[in-house]
Amino acid sequence: MSSIISDNFTKAGQNVRKYYQRRLPSNPDLDYYYILRNTPNNESIIVEYGFADSTGDDVNQLKNNWEGLAEAVVKSLAEYIGVPYTPVTQENTYVVKSGDTLWSIAKNNGLSVEELKRLNNLTTNSLSIGQVLKLKETTPSDEGTYVVKSGDSLYAIANKFGLTVDELKKINNLSSNALSVGQVLKVTNPSTSAGEYYVVKPGDSLYKIAGMFGTTVDEIKRLNNLSSNLLSVNQKLLIPSNSPSYQTYIVKKGDTLYSIARDYGTTVTAIQNLNNLSSSSLSIGQQLLIP
């Protein structure tokens, strides 16, 4: 099972170091790791998806491809126990079929092979039947809809996208608070012309965001109906339309913060502040906001 997961992790674009079994020195009949040693009567493994303190590309892979890595484990388990695997499909994705190649998939969807590999964090041209490939970069500006998941509520969805429950109900013509799994909701208010959205990142504060966009804390709170200064990661905030705009840039091989800043007429410090970067390290495929 570990071998299968390792193979599918690699196909999903993750760097796999090794898989192994470690025995307890004092009793080789037992596993070294406590959690496995004390899980009786089950075939158990521990899966390390990556390391949050990694200086390599683990952090970006975990942030941008966690769903693909989790699905790789599900696919592996289904393969191991011999049950049919039905991949999760979403808009702008493609499920690999027998005879497919990266070249044929890229050509049929108006992409280059390099673009397709970058979108899916692929390091090789190998594909497996049933593998789900992304065909489009998903960015906050692309997100006009939201698919309801188990456990969702109107309040949670509205809060995530910087809306009130009444606004969310109005733009979706909802007469009640009832939701169904798989329901597609509009999450962009067409009547809003006050500005653009900013997605809150770890370490952000209202004061810091206001400074980045040349506005005030009170104005951001007013636009977003905030009663306190508390923020949550991935929360969407509406930014006043008279604030400076920014664009996104995908890091390519050979890029440095200095070269990117030079090309866009800005500074390394400005890019670091806008993206909450604590170092100059970059990884290929990383998305940066550019002032």
N, C-alpha and C positions, 0 to 999 in steps of 0.2 A: 504494500500500500504506500509506503514511504517513497519507493522508487517511482510509482505512478504519479504521485503528487509532485515529486521533483521534476519529472518530465513536463507535466502540465504547467507548473510554475514557470519553467523556462520558456514554454510556448506563450505564456501570458506576459513575458517580458521581464520577469524578475531574475535577479542574479542569485543563483543557487550555489552555495558553498559546498554542502555535502549533506548526506543523510546517514545516520548511523544508530547503533544501539550500544549503550554504555552499561556495563555490568557493575554491580556493587562489589567493591574489592573484598569486603568481609564475607560475602555470600554471592558467588557468581550466578546462582539460580535466580537472583532478584535483580531488578532494574536499579540503576544508580539514582535515577530521579525519583524523588519522594512521591510526586503526584502520580507517576506510573506504577511505582511499587505498591501504592496503597489504593489502586483501582483494580480490584480483583475481578476475575471472570470476564474480562473484556479485552479485546485487542485494542490497545491504546497507543496513540502517538502524540507528540507535542509538535505543533507547527509554528515556526517562527517566521512571520511574514516580513520582517525587517526590523531595523533598529531606529528608534526616534532620534537617537543621538549620533547617528551615522554621519561621517564627514563626506560620504559618497553620495549616491543618488537614491538611497533608501527612502529618505524623507519625501522626495517628490513622487516616487513610485507609490508609496503608501497613501499620499494625499490624492494623487490623480488616478490611481489604478486599483484602489482597494476593492472595488466591486469585482473587477476582473480576477484578482487574486483569490478572493473568497469563492467566486464561481469555479475557479480551477480546482479547489478542494472538493466542492460538491461534485463536479464532473469526475474527479478521480475516485471518489468513494463509490459513485454509481458504477463506474467501470470495474472497480475492484470486486464489488459484491454481485456484479452481473445483472444489473437492472437497467432498463432503458434510461438514457439521459436526454432530457428535453431542455435545451438552453433557454435562458431568459432573453427575450428579444425586446428591443426598444426601438423607437424611431431613430433613424440615422445609424443603424447597425446592420451587420450582415453575418449570417451564419454560414460557416465554411462547409461546402459540400464536396463529395468525391470528385476529384479531377480539378479542383480549384487550385490556382496559384496566386501568389501576391500580385503578379503582373496582370493576370486576367481580372482579378477583383478590382485592382486599382484602375485599369483601363475602363471597365464597365461602369465605374462610378466617378469618372472624371478626375482621378487622382494620379499622382506619381507613386511609384513603389516606396520611395523615401518618405513621402507624406503619410502613406498608409502605415508604414513602420513606426514613424514618430507618433502618430495618433494613438497607437496601441503599445507603445514602449517595446517594440520587437527588436531584438538584437540579431536575429537570424531570419532566413526566408522560410523556415519550416512552419507548416500549418497542420492542424489536426481537424478531422471531420467533427462538426458540432461546435468548433471554436467560434466565439462571438467577437467580431471586429467592429470597432467604432469607425464611422465614415465621415464624421464631422466633429470639429472641436466644439465643446460646449462651454460657453462663457456666459457670465451674468447678462450680457446684452442680448444673448440669443434666447434667454429663458422667458418666453411669453406664456408658457403653460406649465402646469404641474400635474403629475399623475398621482392620485390619492393612493396612499399605502395603508396597510393595516395599522391601526392605532392613531391615525391622523384625526385631527379635529379642525374645524374652521378657525378656531382661535390660534392654534399652533401654526397653521399654514399662513394665516394673515400676518402673524407676527414675524414669520420667517421672511416674508416678502415686503415688509414695511407697509402693510395695509391694515385697516380696521376690519372687523368681522362684517360690519355693514357694507363697507366698500367691496369686499370680496363677494358678498351675496349679491350686491347690485350688479356688478360687471358679469356675473354668471347667471343672473335671473333666477336666483334661488329663493324659494319661499319658506324654506325651513333650514335647520342646521344639520340635517341628515346628510351623510356622505356614504358613498359606496367605493370599495376597493377597485382601482382601475379607472375611476371617474377622472376625466380631464378637466381641470379648472384653468381659467384665464387668471393670470397673476400680475398682469400689467394693466394699470388703470388708464384707459384711453383719454380720460378727462384730465389727466395729470400732465401739465406742461411746465411744472415748476423746475424741472432739471433732470438729472440722471441718477442712477443708483450706484451706491458703493457697497461692496460686500465686506463686512467687518472681519478683520484678521486677528490672530492672537497678538496681544500687546497693544491693540488699538484703544484709544479713549476718544470721547467726544471732542476734547480739547485738541488732541493730535489730528483728528480727521478735519476739524474746522480749520486748523492751520494749514493742512495740505491743500485745501480747496479755497483758501482765502475767504472764508465766511466765519460766522460766529456759532458758538455752541447753542445759544438761544434760538437761532434761525433753524438749525438742524432739528432741534427738539420740537419746534413749532410745526415744521413740515411733516415730521414723523409721529406727531401726537405722543411724544415721550414725556412722561411725568417725572423721570429720574435720569441720572447720568449713566445708569447701568447698561452695558452692552453684552451681547452674546456672539460668539464666533459664528460666522456665516449669516448673521443678521443683515438684511438689506436696508440701507439708509438712503432716503431721497436727498440729493444734494442740490442746493439752489442753482438755477440755470445761469446765473451771472458768475458762477465759480469757474476757475480755470479748468479746462478739459484735459483728459489724459488719453493715451492710447495703449494698446497692449502689444507686446513683442515676445515672440517665442525664441528662446535661446538656441543658437545653432553651434555646430562644432567650430571651435576657434574663437568664439566670442569671449570678451572680458567686459567687466563693468565699464572700464575706461573706454573701450572701443564703442560700446553701445551709447554711452553718454556723449562721446564725440560725434557720432553719427546723427544724434537727435538734438544736438545743441544744448545739452543740459550737463549736469555734473554727476559724478559718482555718488556724492552725498545725497543729492536729491532723489536719485533712484533708490538708494538704500533706505532712506526715510519713508518713501512712498510704499515700499514693499516689505518694510520691517525686517531688512536684512542686517544681520549682526556681523557678517563677514563679506569678503569679496568673492566667495566661492559660488560658481554657477554650475548647473547641470543641463545637458542637452534636453530640449523639450520643455524646460522651465518657462512659465509665463510670467512676464514682468509688466508692471504698469509703468509707463513712461510719461513724465510731466509734459 
